Amino acid sequence: MDNSAFIDGFDTAIDNALFWLGDHAGFLFDGARALLEGLYDAILWLVLLPPFYVIAALAGVIGWRALNLWFGISSAAALAFCAAMGLWSDTMETLALVIAAVVIALAISLPVGTLAGLMPRLDRALTPVLDLIQTMPPYIYLLPSIALLGFGPATALVATVIVAVPPAIRLTALGIRMTPQEFIELGQALGLSRSQMFFKIRLPFAVPSIMAGINQSLMMAFGMVVIAGIVGSGGLGATIYGAIRTLDIATSINASIAIVILTMILDRVTQSAGQGAARAGKERT
Amino acid sequence: MENGEVLIDCQSVWKVFGTRSAEAIRAITERGLGKTEVLQQFGCVVGVSDATLKVHRGEIFCIMGLSGSGKSTLIRQLNRLIEPSLGKVLVKGRDLAQMDAATLRETRARHIGMVFQSVALLPQRNVLENAAFGLEVQGVGRDERNQAARAALAKVGLSDWLDRYPSELSGGMQQRVGLARALTSDPEIILMDEPFSALDPLIRRQLQDEFRQLTKDLGKSAVFITHDLDEAIRIGDRIAIMKDGVIIQVGTAEDIVMNPADQYVADFVAGISRLHLVKAHSVMIPVADFRALDPATDPASLPQCDGQADIDALIGKITETGSDAVAVTEDGAIAGVVTTRNLLLSVRGDGAPAAH
């Protein structure tokens, strides 16, 4: 049986739908693109404003406060090394992209995760959607966005946000749901209102889990911004993608090292913030 | 105590757990099913079955039962943490079930304090903030609530620990903070859900005595859950014994020890020391019986004691005076006689003349 006609028809329908969206809702996507790129540009402007050694020193201080002096010095030195490799602006572009994506992802996933934690039915409805998002190869998310938003950082941002959202939703919901029963009972017995129960009982106990969600979200975002080099994200992803196409192995390795440095610094710092919150909770129980 | 104002009036309260609990309740009301039938026919577990009790102002009411007896379910129905399936709970004359959410919150916040076995101190807050938590959520200003919390913590002897965190405190101290938190809101009634069960025996006895003293000094009423009969006797003005969701017996410690309602209660009280529990008036024999036993002795010549004297005091009297019997006086007249034999029997646990 020949079903190529059916497949052609299906493809045409999708193309037409995308054209239709482009024609009729183009202003929406243009607006979205402007908004996303505005956010990205603002963050990028901010991190490129001071010379590289100021940012490196700042990272050093944060690393020192969050973990220890040794980690702080290593972080500062590693970032200075990125600059020495001539990859400073690329590194900062990637950082800006990750920060922008995670900020948007958290703006979505913290409220949604909280609601899912409070409403088991919403949680049950969301779970298969999140499963689907996490099962699909991340490349897929570049396609609809490139069709509607075009080549550039906006598309990279959308795709990155999509993969960064699920872990933060899951861990936020888990944290809110897992409030120890005795404290719920305490709240009821003391006559707490619903909002007091949330802010004074549920949220403090959920903080460690939420911090773990933010950390996971960040890690997913780092994975995606490299892939998003293909759609013109700029930064280290684009450098690696370009180097691969020209078989410039040395440059691609330089860029990879820069990504590893950036990832490790942000991972360790957010992880220690989460553990700090967990310790504050556990040690005192 | 019996005559005081009734603060908690729990009328024929049931709690049925299970998916078919609604049908089970209908069967209980319409056909008078018991808990065994309910389990067989509907697969529902009856947590509390037809519990009726009254707690009066100034009284400490203990509910004693082993795990699974429904005592924790019952106490949670007294502030509607658990909704009764059937029956009514009146707190200060008002039906809890009829209250809207705001009134219920208000009642819980101001009139009924609760202390938990798990203590449930908020780990992120220090001792003072934990003790002030009840007032904080009522919207009381910081200075005022901290002052009340300091006063409550002083009552439980923790004035030097205000800035510490719960993890820095021993189990006994944590439970004191739990008690202080309940006292800070100055409720009339305190519900105590096995508060001392997780503590070691010495600390437990100390806290029991302190709790009783404090409750009496402050004029509070309390419902106290425990699985330990000794604890119930030490603390309670009256004791209810629960088994399988049913209250088998309610009475003073002496009532329960002297006249157990059934074999279960009798087995329970068998090991209890009667020295301070049993009073002269419940072990004495009538004067006529004494004359029949010992015609040579004139009851008026015996050493005398009050009807409220406990066995320990009677033994003291007999050993001091060398007499074989003590006359029990009530309102200046000799109401009966306690012989050495009566005393020995009552110490062993079957000394009540009625039991002969």
Chai-1 contact restraints between the chains, C-beta under 6 A:
chainA,res_idxA,chainB,res_idxB,connection_type,confidence,min_distance_angstrom,max_distance_angstrom,comment,restraint_id
A,E182,B,S118,contact,1.0,0.0,6.0,A-B,restraint_1
A,E182,B,A120,contact,1.0,0.0,6.0,A-B,restraint_2
A,F183,B,A120,contact,1.0,0.0,6.0,A-B,restraint_3
A,L186,B,A120,contact,1.0,0.0,6.0,A-B,restraint_4
A,Q188,B,L81,contact,1.0,0.0,6.0,A-B,restraint_5
A,A189,B,R108,contact,1.0,0.0,6.0,A-B,restraint_6
A,A189,B,M114,contact,1.0,0.0,6.0,A-B,restraint_7
A,L190,B,G134,contact,1.0,0.0,6.0,A-B,restraint_8
A,L190,B,V137,contact,1.0,0.0,6.0,A-B,restraint_9
A,G191,B,R105,contact,1.0,0.0,6.0,A-B,restraint_10
A,G191,B,R108,contact,1.0,0.0,6.0,A-B,restraint_11
A,G191,B,A109,contact,1.0,0.0,6.0,A-B,restraint_12
A,L192,B,V137,contact,1.0,0.0,6.0,A-B,restraint_13
A,Q196,B,V137,contact,1.0,0.0,6.0,A-B,restraint_14
A,P204,B,Q124,contact,1.0,0.0,6.0,A-B,restraint_15
A,G281,B,P123,contact,1.0,0.0,6.0,A-B,restraint_16
A,E283,B,S167,contact,1.0,0.0,6.0,A-B,restraint_17
A,R284,B,P123,contact,1.0,0.0,6.0,A-B,restraint_18
A,R284,B,Y165,contact,1.0,0.0,6.0,A-B,restraint_19
A,R284,B,P166,contact,1.0,0.0,6.0,A-B,restraint_20
A,R284,B,S167,contact,1.0,0.0,6.0,A-B,restraint_21
A,T285,B,P123,contact,1.0,0.0,6.0,A-B,restraint_22
